[in-house]
Amino acid sequence: MKPYAAAIERYQALPQHMPLPLTSQSVFDRGGPLAVEIGFGGGEYLAYMAKKNPDCNYIGIELPPESIGRGSKIMHTQSIDNVRLILGDARYLLRELFAPQSLDYILMQFPMPWPKDRHAKHRIASPMLTETVADVLKPGAIFELVSDQQWYAEDCYKHFSDNPAFTVSPLETNPHRPFLTRYEKKWQADKRETFRVVATLNTPKPAPRFFLNSEMDFLNLPSLPTTEQLSSLVNQRFSEGDLSAQVKEVMSIEQGFVLRMVASDDSFTQFFYTRLRTRKDGSCVISIDDCPYPYYTPAVRFAVHQLQESLAQYMNS
Ligand SMILES: C[S@@+](CC[C@H](N)C(=O)[O-])C[C@H]1O[C@@H](n2cnc3c(N)ncnc32)[C@H](O)[C@@H]1O
């Protein structure tokens, strides 16, 4: 295995294949405080914190796979043991992966501000984040945001101040920071200001969660559909409330088909594969492929059930 691939294998945690909620013990095989950095970028700051506090365990969450690669490389180069990286949307994963009152610190540095109103749903700082933090932080623990956008920091300050679960320190301008992230160095070179929000959780409050806590369904059809029947479903949108799903592509394999699918719970979107295989008795089994395994959410379940129902109707007509 190439050293780069070995580093990713060592540092990337795959919660889809692990019992939830995650704990220091389940991820790091040891006890100790657990902290999360949202949007760790290249991982430089995670590595800095991990070396400074070797007894604390750090989990970084990022959206693009390249960040997992870059972060793994840094951790490997600096021989760091107390960091793991998770790929995915922190707006949802922070709430869904961690137990109530389990985190000792949550940090977010220079999140993308998404300034346009029509993009506001992409902002990580929101009342939903505040509710999540009120659930997963330990009482007395801290959430910290650093941003180069004053309006973003002020919005975040307001979300936390409006929530009675928190005590919020006055908004800081140009806080002293012992280590600068890659983005921060850029902002400083441009002589831009930075702003910091620090909120301490006083009274934890549970937030509603939506990941399903059950095994993925196996569904059946009386026989394997034809390529034509499957192709007729491509790009047809199924939706119900906050749930939506689509078949994006149909591929033939020995004894059946693999379908590339997308499913969204509100704006938590996952791409995954579904297999349709013929059984010995001629019937067909529909199952979710485990590479990459999606998180089992109402939208993923909805997607495979819609697929099965549409095909059953089509095959009966
Ligand atoms: C401007 S960069 C800052 C990176 C790093 N914190 C730094 O200061 O150098 C913002 C980062 O947030 C990540 N990000 C954006 N939305 C995210 C989400 N919903 N969940 C996790 N990471 C996200 C982006 O991929 C990007 O790496």
PDBQT file of the ligand as one rigid body, heavy atoms in Angstrom, charges set to zero:
ROOT
HETATM    1  C1  LIG A 401     -12.354  28.738   4.617  1.00  0.00    +0.000 C 
HETATM    2  S1  LIG A 401     -12.000  27.055   4.955  1.00  0.00    +0.000 S 
HETATM    3  C2  LIG A 401     -11.147  27.131   6.513  1.00  0.00    +0.000 C 
HETATM    4  C3  LIG A 401     -10.310  25.901   6.769  1.00  0.00    +0.000 C 
HETATM    5  C4  LIG A 401      -9.539  25.911   8.098  1.00  0.00    +0.000 C 
HETATM    6  N1  LIG A 401     -10.440  25.926   9.232  1.00  0.00    +0.000 N 
HETATM    7  C5  LIG A 401      -8.587  27.075   8.159  1.00  0.00    +0.000 C 
HETATM    8  O1  LIG A 401      -8.866  28.029   8.913  1.00  0.00    +0.000 OA
HETATM    9  O2  LIG A 401      -7.561  27.037   7.476  1.00  0.00    +0.000 OA
HETATM   10  C6  LIG A 401     -13.592  26.440   5.415  1.00  0.00    +0.000 C 
HETATM   11  C7  LIG A 401     -13.601  24.931   5.500  1.00  0.00    +0.000 C 
HETATM   12  O3  LIG A 401     -14.866  24.492   5.969  1.00  0.00    +0.000 OA
HETATM   13  C8  LIG A 401     -15.208  23.294   5.279  1.00  0.00    +0.000 C 
HETATM   14  N2  LIG A 401     -16.663  23.121   5.327  1.00  0.00    +0.000 N 
HETATM   15  C9  LIG A 401     -17.611  23.873   4.710  1.00  0.00    +0.000 A 
HETATM   16  N3  LIG A 401     -18.832  23.411   4.983  1.00  0.00    +0.000 NA
HETATM   17  C10 LIG A 401     -18.669  22.329   5.791  1.00  0.00    +0.000 A 
HETATM   18  C11 LIG A 401     -19.567  21.410   6.408  1.00  0.00    +0.000 A 
HETATM   19  N4  LIG A 401     -20.884  21.540   6.236  1.00  0.00    +0.000 N 
HETATM   20  N5  LIG A 401     -19.050  20.423   7.158  1.00  0.00    +0.000 NA
HETATM   21  C12 LIG A 401     -17.705  20.297   7.321  1.00  0.00    +0.000 A 
HETATM   22  N6  LIG A 401     -16.803  21.142   6.759  1.00  0.00    +0.000 NA
HETATM   23  C13 LIG A 401     -17.277  22.141   6.008  1.00  0.00    +0.000 A 
HETATM   24  C14 LIG A 401     -14.685  23.522   3.879  1.00  0.00    +0.000 C 
HETATM   25  O4  LIG A 401     -14.510  22.318   3.180  1.00  0.00    +0.000 OA
HETATM   26  C15 LIG A 401     -13.385  24.260   4.144  1.00  0.00    +0.000 C 
HETATM   27  O5  LIG A 401     -12.275  23.403   4.244  1.00  0.00    +0.000 OA
ENDROOT
TORSDOF 0
